[in-house]
Amino acid sequence: MTGDTSPSTDDTTGGTGPGHRSVELSRMSLGHYEVRNERGGSITIGDGSGDDFTPVELLLAALAGCSSVDVDHITSRRAEPESFTVVAEGDKVSTPEAGNHMDDLQVTFAVRFPEGEGGDAARAALPRSVAQSRDRLCTVSRTVQIGVPVTMTSRDA
């Protein structure tokens, strides 16, 4: 490891650059699944009957995580945060017109930087970096905001 913390742009390993992304989900049992990425990482998800994350919680985690990567990379160039917490939340609703969906999505950053010139610079950069993530950088929130169509198909395995 070289110590370089800049985001990867390798399209084949899921870096932050452009390119195809893919995960594969396998059923473990009723309501419990394992998701693997192309790099070999895995997580389990569930239907809410256990402690696994639900798909909706993963959507919220993706919103928080994607924005956090952006904001952390921008602000940490100025000062290492003393604390960095992000809450993503919203309301799961169902309407006859739109079916089940999330509404009132909010991502809130609570970040503390040290005293001094670097901390002052990081504090000054925080609101701008959050706005840049929301408006341009975070692929997850941008995709949700612009409303990209989802195609679902089926086939025999």
C-alpha positions as CSV (number, residue, x, y, z in Angstrom):
1,M,0.0,0.0,0.0
2,T,1.4,3.3,-1.0
3,G,-0.6,5.5,1.4
4,D,-2.4,7.2,-1.5
5,T,-5.9,7.9,-0.5
6,S,-7.1,9.4,-3.8
7,P,-10.2,7.7,-5.2
8,S,-9.5,4.9,-7.7
9,T,-10.6,5.4,-11.3
10,D,-10.2,1.8,-12.3
11,D,-13.5,0.9,-14.2
12,T,-13.1,-2.9,-13.5
13,T,-12.8,-2.7,-9.7
14,G,-15.7,-0.4,-8.9
15,G,-13.6,2.7,-8.3
16,T,-15.2,6.2,-8.4
17,G,-14.6,6.7,-12.2
18,P,-17.1,6.1,-14.9
19,G,-17.8,2.5,-16.1
20,H,-20.1,-0.4,-15.6
21,R,-21.0,-1.6,-12.1
22,S,-22.5,-4.9,-11.0
23,V,-23.4,-6.8,-8.0
24,E,-24.8,-10.4,-7.7
25,L,-27.4,-11.4,-5.2
26,S,-27.9,-15.0,-4.1
27,R,-30.7,-16.4,-1.9
28,M,-29.5,-17.9,1.4
29,S,-33.0,-18.6,2.7
30,L,-36.4,-17.1,2.6
31,G,-36.0,-13.3,3.2
32,H,-32.2,-13.6,3.5
33,Y,-29.7,-12.9,0.7
34,E,-26.0,-12.4,0.1
35,V,-24.8,-9.7,-2.3
36,R,-21.3,-9.9,-3.7
37,N,-19.4,-7.3,-5.7
38,E,-16.8,-7.9,-8.4
39,R,-13.9,-7.4,-6.0
40,G,-15.1,-10.3,-3.7
41,G,-16.7,-8.2,-1.0
42,S,-20.1,-9.4,0.4
43,I,-22.9,-8.3,2.6
44,T,-26.1,-9.9,3.7
45,I,-29.5,-8.3,3.4
46,G,-32.8,-9.3,4.7
47,D,-36.5,-8.6,4.9
48,G,-36.4,-7.0,8.3
49,S,-37.1,-10.1,10.4
50,G,-33.5,-10.2,11.6
51,D,-30.6,-7.8,12.1
52,D,-29.4,-7.8,8.4
53,F,-29.9,-4.5,6.6
54,T,-33.0,-4.2,4.5
55,P,-32.9,-3.0,0.9
56,V,-34.3,0.4,2.0
57,E,-31.7,0.7,4.7
58,L,-29.1,-0.1,2.1
59,L,-30.5,2.7,-0.1
60,L,-30.1,5.1,2.9
61,A,-26.6,3.7,3.6
62,A,-25.7,4.3,-0.1
63,L,-26.9,7.9,0.1
64,A,-24.9,8.5,3.3
65,G,-21.9,6.6,2.1
66,C,-21.6,8.1,-1.3
67,S,-21.9,11.7,0.0
68,S,-19.5,10.9,2.8
69,V,-16.8,9.8,0.5
70,D,-17.1,13.1,-1.4
71,V,-17.2,15.3,1.6
72,D,-14.5,13.5,3.5
73,H,-12.1,13.6,0.5
74,I,-12.7,17.3,0.1
75,T,-12.6,18.4,3.7
76,S,-9.8,16.1,4.9
77,R,-7.4,17.8,2.6
78,R,-7.6,20.7,5.0
79,A,-7.8,18.9,8.3
80,E,-8.6,15.4,9.7
81,P,-12.0,15.4,11.3
82,E,-12.3,14.8,15.0
83,S,-15.7,13.3,14.5
84,F,-17.7,12.5,11.3
85,T,-21.2,11.2,11.5
86,V,-23.8,11.2,8.8
87,V,-27.5,10.4,9.2
88,A,-29.6,9.4,6.1
89,E,-33.3,9.1,6.7
90,G,-36.7,9.4,5.1
91,D,-40.2,8.1,5.2
92,K,-41.3,4.9,3.5
93,V,-44.8,5.6,2.1
94,S,-47.3,3.9,-0.2
95,T,-49.6,5.8,-2.5
96,P,-52.0,4.5,-5.2
97,E,-50.3,6.6,-7.8
98,A,-46.6,5.8,-7.0
99,G,-46.8,2.5,-5.0
100,N,-44.2,2.0,-2.3
101,H,-41.4,4.5,-2.2
102,M,-39.3,6.7,0.0
103,D,-40.2,10.3,0.6
104,D,-38.5,13.3,2.3
105,L,-35.0,11.9,2.0
106,Q,-32.5,13.8,4.1
107,V,-28.8,13.4,4.6
108,T,-27.4,15.3,7.6
109,F,-23.6,15.8,8.2
110,A,-22.3,16.3,11.8
111,V,-18.6,16.9,11.5
112,R,-16.2,18.4,14.0
113,F,-12.7,19.7,13.0
114,P,-9.9,20.7,15.2
115,E,-9.2,24.2,16.2
116,G,-6.7,26.1,14.1
117,E,-6.1,27.2,10.5
118,G,-6.6,23.7,9.0
119,G,-9.8,23.1,11.0
120,D,-11.1,26.6,10.0
121,A,-10.4,25.8,6.3
122,A,-12.2,22.4,6.6
123,R,-15.2,24.0,8.4
124,A,-15.4,26.6,5.7
125,A,-15.3,23.9,3.0
126,L,-17.9,21.7,4.6
127,P,-21.1,23.4,3.4
128,R,-19.7,23.8,-0.1
129,S,-18.5,20.2,-0.3
130,V,-22.0,18.9,0.9
131,A,-23.6,21.0,-1.9
132,Q,-21.1,19.7,-4.5
133,S,-21.9,16.2,-3.5
134,R,-25.7,16.8,-3.6
135,D,-25.6,18.7,-6.9
136,R,-22.9,17.0,-8.9
137,L,-20.6,14.4,-7.3
138,C,-22.6,11.7,-5.5
139,T,-23.7,9.2,-8.1
140,V,-26.3,7.7,-5.7
141,S,-28.1,10.9,-4.7
142,R,-27.9,12.3,-8.3
143,T,-29.5,9.1,-9.6
144,V,-32.3,9.3,-7.1
145,Q,-32.8,13.0,-7.8
146,I,-33.0,12.8,-11.6
147,G,-35.1,9.6,-11.5
148,V,-33.4,7.1,-13.8
149,P,-35.7,4.3,-15.2
150,V,-35.1,0.8,-13.9
151,T,-35.5,-2.2,-16.3
152,M,-36.3,-5.5,-14.7
153,T,-36.3,-8.8,-16.6
154,S,-36.4,-12.5,-15.8
155,R,-34.9,-15.6,-17.3
156,D,-34.5,-19.3,-16.4
157,A,-31.3,-19.9,-14.5
